[in-house]
Amino acid sequence: MTDRAEWEGRVGRTWAAEWQRTDRSFAALTERLLGAATDAAFAQALDIGCGAGEVSLALARANPSAQVIGVDVSDELLAAARVRGADLPNLAFELGDAAGWTRAGVAPDLLVSRHGVMFFPEPVAAFAHFADVAAADARLAFTCFRDPSENAWASGLAALLPPGLGAPPPPGEPGPFAFADKAYVERILTEAGWRDVTFEAVDFPYVAGAGDDPVEDALSYFLVIGPAARAAAQMEEHERAAFAERLRGFLRDHLENGRVALQAGAWLVTARASVR
């Protein structure tokens, strides 16, 4: 989950196939992000790392007079997004690296991202570019994970893995927890030309399993999505089977009211572009 080539290839294909369960896992956080993004009117919105389009779709549907553009590096994810948004004339999806995105005549006054900003190899340059292409005084709203210790879906699963597998990248390196450190993120945004930076800690249930057999639903999900899936793919068959059994027990312990939901912690970050 750290390399652009992976998002363009295997990882992108997997997430495209799993967009329904991924949207479900983030549903409570998505609601908070959309609330922050839409607390003021906007004319043009840019969804950074839009994935299968959940946030872009919600913005376009709720604001039919606004133009919404989603950008992602994965063809497969964008194919899913385009099918989902085919009935929305004010919505477009573009293939490319958002850190270099530009479009003639478009200067978004809202930039938004649900967990799509933690993977830039040069984050200051990426956010400086966003400030350059944005309208004066544009609003920025994005979410990112806090520390793994505040995310049971990550730390709990990692504890089940053999030593040396499933470790997150070092702090500051591109990856799911690259923006866990609030001071680090604030420094990036300030150096990149954003002001009035705010952080809100959001705790939410990461819903991994539901339906007729929530435990098996969650098990199959974690074996194809995320760091645990990557680690499991590197194991010998007998190791993978033993890990799956440990994981099944862990998920069973988190089954309540017909779903498997794990603790998750994120930052909801907002900022404004400098007035030019």
C-alpha positions, 0 to 999 in steps of 0.5 A: 500500500505504499507504491504507486505501481501497486495502486496502478496494478494488483492493489488497485484491482483488489480495492476495485473489486472490494469497494462495497466492503471498503465503503462499509468499513469507512462509512462512519468516517465518511459521514464526518468528512462530508460534514466538514467538507460541506459546511460551506458552499462550493463551486468546484471540488477536487477529490484527491485519491478518489478510489472507487468514488464514494466521496465524489459521488456524495458531493456531486449528488448533494450539490448538483450545481457544483462541478466535482472531479475525482482523481486517482492513479488506478484505472480499475478503481476509476472504472468502478467509480465511473459506473457508479457515477454514470447518472451524474452530469456534474461528476468526472473522474480522471486518471493521474497522480493528483500531485501533478493534476491540473485542468484548464479553467478549473480552480477548485474551491474545495479539496477533499480526500478520504485517506488518499493523501498519505502516499505521496513520496514528496508530501510538501511538494504535493500539497504545495501543488494543490495550493497552487491549482486551488482557488484563493482561500480554498478549503481543504478537508481530508482524513488519515489514520492516527497511530496504529495503537489507536487502530485495532484493525491494524495493531490487533491483526499485526499482533497475530502475525509472525515476527517481522511480518506486517510492520508498517513503514517507518514514520514519515514514509508513504503508507497508511500511517504516514500522517499519524503524527499531527505535528508532522502533518501540520508542518507539511501543510504550513510549508506547502502554503496552507493556513488555519490548519485544524485537527479533530480526532475521530474514533469510529467503528471499522466495520469489517464483517456483516451479513449472514456470517459476519466473522467469515465475511471479515476474515475473507476481507482482511485476507485480501485487503490491507497489511495483513493480506500482504503479510499472509500472501508471503507465508507458506501454506501451513503458516497462512492457515494457522494465521487465518485460524488466529484471525478468525478467533480475533474477529469472533471476539469482536462480533457484536450485534450482527457485525464485526467492528474494530476500533479505528482512529483517524484525524479529520484535518482542515485547512485553507489556501492562502489568499493570493 
